[in-house]
Amino acid sequence: MPDGADSQMPNGADRYVLDVRDLKTVFRTRRGEVHAVNDVSFRLKAGELLGVVGESGSGKSVTMMSLIRLLPMPPAEIRSGTVEFGDMDLMQITEDQLRAVRGARIGMVFQDPMTSLNPVFNVGYQLMEPLRKHMGLDKAAARKRSVELLELVGIPDAERRLKDYPHQFSGGMRQRVMIAIALACDPEVLIADEPTTALDVTIQAQILELVKELRQKLGMAIVWITHDLGVIAGIADRVMVMYGGQVVEEGPVRKLFSNPSHPYTRMLLETVPSITGERADRLQVIQGQPPMLGAPPSACSFRDRCPHAFDRCARENPLLENVGEDEHNAACFWDGGSTDV
C-alpha cells in the first residue's frame, strides 16, 4: 500500500474543528422521498486530511454540501443533526452568518472548475471578490493578495494572468485557480469534492502534490471526497467509507487499508487493479446495485450484495462500533472482519 499522510499531519493537531452528529438529509421528489444522508456522524481534527470514499450515490457529496447548507431547499431538506464548527452550530445559524463562514472559514473546491468559475469575469475579479467581501481588503491589497495566491498554487506569470478568463486556462490550471479562490481567506477547513476526477493522470498527480504542499504550509484541515482509493492511500490520515447514505467504516488510513473490517470496504479494495503484476485474471467487481433510498434504513443496506449476510442483517441496521485500536470503527454484524485482505 502506498504511504498515507499519517506523518504529514501538522504538529499540535489535537482539537476538532468540525464535529458532525446524526446528520439526516432528504430529497423530496415526485416519486417520494430519497433519504440521501442517514445519521452520519464524524469529527475532523485540526490539520487532518479525511478521505471520504464510496460508490456514486453513496452520499459523499450530499453529506459535505449539507454541512454548509449548500443544497437547494427544496427539494433538499436537512431533517436533523448538528454541525459544530468553532462556537457555532452550522445548522442553527442564520443565512447571513452562514455566508460569512462559506468561502472564508470553510473553502470548497468542486469537481469541474468550468462550472464553478464564472466565464464572464476574469480570474482576478473572482479571486479579489472574497478577499474584499470577507477580509475587507481594498482593491490594491486584494490584487496583491490575488497575485500571491496564484503564485502559491503554481501559476506562472501570476500578475499578468489575473486579467485572463477561465477559458484561457487549461483544465489543470483552472483547478489551481479554484484552489486559490478556496484558500483566499485562509480557511480552517477545505472541502475538496473529487477535484481531480476530470483531469488527466499527470495533472492529477500535480494537483495532489500541490495539496500536500499547501496543507503542510497552511496547516488547514481537508475533507477529500473521491471514489479513487489510490488517491486516498497516498494523501489521507483517516478514511471514512460511505454506502447507502451511511458511514459503514472509518479509521486511520493504514489500519483500514491493511485490515478492512466491513465487507464493502474489503470488496472496494479488491476492485483496485494491482500494480505489482500479481493480478487476477479478471478485474474484480461488486455484484448487484446500490440500495434504493426511499425510506430510512431499517436493515443493513449492503446485505443484498454481501457474501457474508445472514438473517440478522435483514432485521437490524448495524451501528458503528469499535473494531480495533486508533478509532477504527465499522457497522457490521459479521464477525470475520479481522482477517486481512
C-alpha positions as CSV (number, residue, x, y, z in Angstrom):
1,M,0.0,0.0,0.0
2,P,1.3,3.5,-0.8
3,D,2.3,5.5,2.2
4,G,-0.5,7.6,3.6
5,A,-0.2,11.1,5.0
6,D,-0.1,9.9,8.7
7,S,3.2,11.5,9.3
8,Q,2.3,14.7,7.5
9,M,-0.4,16.0,9.9
10,P,0.9,19.3,11.3
11,N,2.1,19.3,14.9
12,G,-0.5,20.3,17.6
13,A,-3.5,18.8,15.7
14,D,-5.2,17.8,18.9
15,R,-8.6,19.6,18.6
16,Y,-11.6,19.0,16.5
17,V,-12.5,21.8,14.0
18,L,-15.7,20.0,12.8
19,D,-18.0,17.8,14.8
20,V,-20.9,16.3,12.9
21,R,-23.6,14.4,14.7
22,D,-26.6,12.4,13.4
23,L,-27.0,14.3,10.1
24,K,-30.0,13.4,8.0
25,T,-30.8,14.9,4.6
26,V,-33.8,14.0,2.5
27,F,-34.8,15.0,-1.1
28,R,-38.5,15.4,-1.9
29,T,-39.3,14.1,-5.4
30,R,-42.4,13.3,-7.4
31,R,-41.9,9.7,-6.7
32,G,-41.5,10.2,-3.0
33,E,-38.6,11.0,-0.6
34,V,-35.0,10.0,-1.1
35,H,-33.1,9.5,2.1
36,A,-29.7,10.5,0.9
37,V,-27.9,11.0,4.2
38,N,-28.8,8.8,7.2
39,D,-27.5,9.6,10.7
40,V,-23.9,10.5,9.5
41,S,-21.5,11.4,12.3
42,F,-17.8,12.2,12.2
43,R,-15.2,14.5,13.6
44,L,-12.4,16.3,11.8
45,K,-9.2,17.2,13.6
46,A,-7.2,20.4,13.0
47,G,-4.7,19.8,10.3
48,E,-6.1,16.4,9.4
49,L,-6.9,15.1,5.9
50,L,-10.0,12.9,5.9
51,G,-10.7,10.9,2.8
52,V,-14.3,10.1,2.1
53,V,-14.9,7.2,-0.3
54,G,-17.7,5.2,-1.8
55,E,-19.6,4.5,-5.0
56,S,-21.5,7.1,-6.8
57,G,-24.8,7.8,-4.9
58,S,-23.3,6.7,-1.6
59,G,-23.9,10.1,-0.1
60,K,-20.4,11.6,0.0
61,S,-21.0,14.9,-1.7
62,V,-24.5,15.4,-0.3
63,T,-23.2,14.9,3.2
64,M,-20.5,17.6,2.7
65,M,-22.8,20.0,1.0
66,S,-25.3,19.5,3.8
67,L,-22.7,20.7,6.3
68,I,-22.6,24.2,4.9
69,R,-26.3,24.1,3.7
70,L,-25.3,24.4,0.1
71,L,-28.1,22.2,-1.3
72,P,-31.2,23.8,-2.9
73,M,-34.0,23.7,-0.4
74,P,-36.4,22.5,-1.6
75,P,-36.1,19.8,-2.9
76,A,-33.5,19.1,-0.2
77,E,-34.3,19.1,3.5
78,I,-32.0,18.7,6.4
79,R,-34.2,16.8,8.8
80,S,-31.9,16.7,11.8
81,G,-28.3,16.8,13.0
82,T,-25.7,19.2,14.5
83,V,-22.6,20.5,12.8
84,E,-20.4,22.2,15.5
85,F,-17.8,24.5,13.9
86,G,-15.9,26.6,16.4
87,D,-18.5,28.1,18.8
88,M,-21.5,27.7,16.5
89,D,-23.8,25.0,15.1
90,L,-24.0,25.5,11.3
91,M,-27.5,24.0,11.3
92,Q,-28.8,26.8,13.6
93,I,-27.1,30.0,12.5
94,T,-28.8,32.5,10.1
95,E,-28.1,32.6,6.4
96,D,-26.1,35.8,6.7
97,Q,-23.9,34.1,9.4
98,L,-23.5,31.1,7.1
99,R,-22.4,33.2,4.2
100,A,-19.7,34.6,6.4
101,V,-18.5,31.1,7.0
102,R,-18.6,29.8,3.5
103,G,-15.6,30.8,1.4
104,A,-14.0,32.4,4.5
105,R,-13.6,29.8,7.2
106,I,-14.7,26.8,5.1
107,G,-13.5,26.7,1.5
108,M,-14.8,24.3,-1.2
109,V,-13.3,23.0,-4.4
110,F,-15.6,21.3,-6.8
111,Q,-15.0,18.6,-9.5
112,D,-15.4,20.7,-12.6
113,P,-13.9,24.2,-12.5
114,M,-15.6,25.3,-15.7
115,T,-19.0,25.1,-14.0
116,S,-17.7,26.7,-10.8
117,L,-15.7,29.6,-12.3
118,N,-17.8,32.4,-13.9
119,P,-17.0,32.6,-17.6
120,V,-17.8,36.3,-17.9
121,F,-15.4,37.5,-15.2
122,N,-11.6,37.3,-15.3
123,V,-9.9,35.3,-12.6
124,G,-8.6,38.4,-10.9
125,Y,-12.1,39.6,-10.2
126,Q,-13.1,36.2,-8.9
127,L,-10.1,36.0,-6.6
128,M,-10.5,39.5,-5.4
129,E,-14.2,39.3,-4.6
130,P,-13.9,37.0,-1.5
131,L,-10.9,39.0,-0.3
132,R,-12.8,42.3,-0.4
133,K,-16.1,40.8,0.9
134,H,-14.8,38.6,3.8
135,M,-11.5,40.2,4.7
136,G,-12.3,43.9,3.9
137,L,-9.2,44.4,1.7
138,D,-9.2,47.4,-0.6
139,K,-8.7,46.9,-4.3
140,A,-4.9,47.3,-4.2
141,A,-4.4,44.9,-1.3
142,A,-6.8,42.4,-2.8
143,R,-5.0,42.4,-6.1
144,K,-1.6,41.9,-4.3
145,R,-3.0,39.0,-2.3
146,S,-4.5,37.5,-5.5
147,V,-1.1,37.5,-7.2
148,E,0.4,35.8,-4.1
149,L,-2.4,33.2,-4.2
150,L,-1.8,32.3,-7.9
151,E,1.9,32.0,-7.2
152,L,1.1,29.8,-4.2
153,V,-0.7,27.3,-6.4
154,G,2.0,27.3,-9.0
155,I,0.6,29.5,-11.8
156,P,3.4,31.3,-13.6
157,D,3.3,35.0,-14.6
158,A,0.6,35.4,-12.0
159,E,0.1,39.2,-12.2
160,R,-0.5,39.1,-16.0
161,R,-2.8,36.1,-15.7
162,L,-5.2,37.9,-13.4
163,K,-6.6,39.6,-16.5
164,D,-7.3,36.2,-18.2
165,Y,-10.7,34.5,-18.3
166,P,-11.4,30.8,-17.3
167,H,-11.4,29.6,-20.9
168,Q,-7.8,30.9,-21.4
169,F,-6.6,28.4,-18.8
170,S,-6.0,24.6,-19.2
171,G,-8.1,22.2,-17.1
172,G,-5.3,21.7,-14.6
173,M,-4.6,25.5,-14.3
174,R,-8.4,26.2,-13.9
175,Q,-8.4,23.7,-11.0
176,R,-5.4,25.5,-9.5
177,V,-7.4,28.8,-9.8
178,M,-10.3,27.2,-7.9
179,I,-7.9,26.0,-5.2
180,A,-6.5,29.6,-5.0
181,I,-10.0,31.0,-4.6
182,A,-10.9,28.4,-1.9
183,L,-7.7,29.4,0.0
184,A,-8.1,33.1,-0.4
185,C,-9.3,33.8,3.1
186,D,-7.1,31.2,4.9
187,P,-9.9,28.7,5.7
188,E,-9.7,26.4,8.7
189,V,-11.3,23.6,6.6
190,L,-11.1,22.9,2.9
191,I,-13.7,20.5,1.3
192,A,-12.5,19.1,-2.0
193,D,-15.2,17.3,-3.9
194,E,-13.4,15.0,-6.4
195,P,-11.3,17.8,-7.6
196,T,-9.0,15.7,-9.9
197,T,-11.6,13.4,-11.5
198,A,-11.9,15.4,-14.7
199,L,-8.1,15.8,-15.1
200,D,-5.6,13.5,-16.9
201,V,-3.3,11.4,-14.7
202,T,-0.3,13.7,-15.0
203,I,-2.3,16.8,-13.9
204,Q,-4.0,14.8,-11.2
205,A,-0.5,14.0,-9.7
206,Q,0.5,17.6,-9.9
207,I,-2.7,18.8,-8.1
208,L,-2.3,16.1,-5.4
209,E,1.3,17.1,-4.8
210,L,0.2,20.8,-4.6
211,V,-2.4,19.9,-2.0
212,K,0.2,18.1,0.1
213,E,2.5,21.1,0.0
214,L,-0.3,23.6,0.8
215,R,-1.5,21.5,3.7
216,Q,1.9,21.4,5.2
217,K,2.4,25.1,4.6
218,L,-1.0,26.4,5.8
219,G,-2.0,23.7,8.4
220,M,-5.6,23.5,7.4
221,A,-7.9,20.5,7.7
222,I,-9.1,18.9,4.5
223,V,-12.0,16.7,3.6
224,W,-11.2,14.9,0.3
225,I,-14.2,13.3,-1.4
226,T,-13.3,10.7,-4.1
227,H,-14.0,7.2,-5.4
228,D,-10.3,6.7,-6.1
229,L,-8.8,4.6,-3.3
230,G,-5.3,5.0,-4.6
231,V,-5.5,8.8,-4.1
232,I,-6.7,8.3,-0.5
233,A,-3.9,5.8,0.2
234,G,-1.4,8.5,-0.8
235,I,-2.7,11.6,1.0
236,A,-5.2,10.8,3.8
237,D,-4.7,10.4,7.5
238,R,-8.1,8.8,8.1
239,V,-10.7,7.3,5.8
240,M,-14.5,7.3,6.0
241,V,-16.3,4.8,3.8
242,M,-19.9,5.5,2.9
243,Y,-22.6,3.3,1.5
244,G,-26.3,3.9,1.1
245,G,-26.1,7.3,2.8
246,Q,-24.3,5.9,5.9
247,V,-20.8,5.6,7.3
248,V,-20.0,1.9,7.2
249,E,-16.4,2.0,8.3
250,E,-13.9,4.7,9.4
251,G,-10.3,4.6,10.7
252,P,-6.7,5.5,10.2
253,V,-5.7,5.0,6.5
254,R,-3.0,2.4,7.2
255,K,-5.2,0.4,9.6
256,L,-8.2,0.4,7.3
257,F,-6.3,-0.5,4.2
258,S,-4.3,-3.3,5.8
259,N,-7.1,-4.7,7.8
260,P,-10.6,-3.6,6.5
261,S,-13.4,-4.8,8.7
262,H,-16.6,-4.1,6.6
263,P,-17.3,-6.4,3.6
264,Y,-18.0,-3.4,1.5
265,T,-14.6,-1.9,2.3
266,R,-12.9,-5.2,1.5
267,M,-14.7,-5.5,-1.8
268,L,-13.8,-1.9,-2.7
269,L,-10.2,-2.6,-2.1
270,E,-10.3,-5.8,-4.2
271,T,-11.6,-3.8,-7.2
272,V,-8.4,-1.7,-7.3
273,P,-6.0,-3.0,-10.1
274,S,-2.7,-4.3,-8.8
275,I,0.5,-2.5,-9.9
276,T,2.8,-5.3,-8.8
277,G,1.9,-7.7,-11.6
278,E,0.2,-10.0,-9.3
279,R,-3.4,-9.5,-10.6
280,A,-6.4,-11.7,-11.0
281,D,-7.4,-13.0,-14.5
282,R,-10.4,-10.7,-14.4
283,L,-10.9,-7.3,-12.8
284,Q,-12.9,-7.7,-9.6
285,V,-16.4,-6.1,-9.4
286,I,-19.0,-5.7,-6.7
287,Q,-22.1,-7.5,-8.0
288,G,-25.5,-6.0,-7.6
289,Q,-26.8,-2.5,-7.4
290,P,-26.6,0.2,-4.7
291,P,-29.7,0.3,-2.5
292,M,-32.9,2.3,-3.2
293,L,-33.1,5.1,-0.6
294,G,-36.9,5.6,-0.5
295,A,-37.1,5.0,3.3
296,P,-34.7,5.3,6.3
297,P,-32.6,2.2,6.6
298,S,-34.2,-0.4,8.9
299,A,-31.7,-3.2,8.0
300,C,-28.2,-3.4,6.6
301,S,-28.1,-1.6,3.3
302,F,-25.4,-3.8,1.9
303,R,-26.9,-7.1,2.7
304,D,-28.2,-7.9,-0.8
305,R,-24.6,-7.6,-2.2
306,C,-22.8,-9.0,0.8
307,P,-21.3,-12.6,0.6
308,H,-21.4,-12.8,4.4
309,A,-25.0,-11.6,5.1
310,F,-27.2,-13.6,7.4
311,D,-30.7,-13.3,9.0
312,R,-29.9,-10.5,11.4
313,C,-28.7,-8.3,8.6
314,A,-32.2,-8.2,7.2
315,R,-33.7,-7.4,10.6
316,E,-31.4,-4.7,12.0
317,N,-29.3,-1.8,10.8
318,P,-25.8,-2.2,12.4
319,L,-24.3,0.7,14.2
320,L,-20.7,1.9,14.1
321,E,-18.7,0.0,16.7
322,N,-15.0,-0.1,17.6
323,V,-13.2,-3.0,15.9
324,G,-9.6,-2.2,16.9
325,E,-7.2,0.5,18.1
326,D,-7.0,4.1,17.0
327,E,-10.7,4.7,16.5
328,H,-11.2,2.1,13.8
329,N,-15.0,1.6,13.6
330,A,-17.3,-0.5,11.4
331,A,-21.0,-1.0,11.1
332,C,-21.3,-4.8,10.5
333,F,-22.7,-7.8,12.3
334,W,-20.2,-10.2,10.6
335,D,-17.5,-11.3,13.0
336,G,-14.9,-12.3,10.4
337,G,-13.7,-8.7,9.7
338,S,-10.4,-9.2,11.4
339,T,-9.0,-11.2,8.6
340,D,-6.6,-9.4,6.3
341,V,-7.4,-8.9,2.6
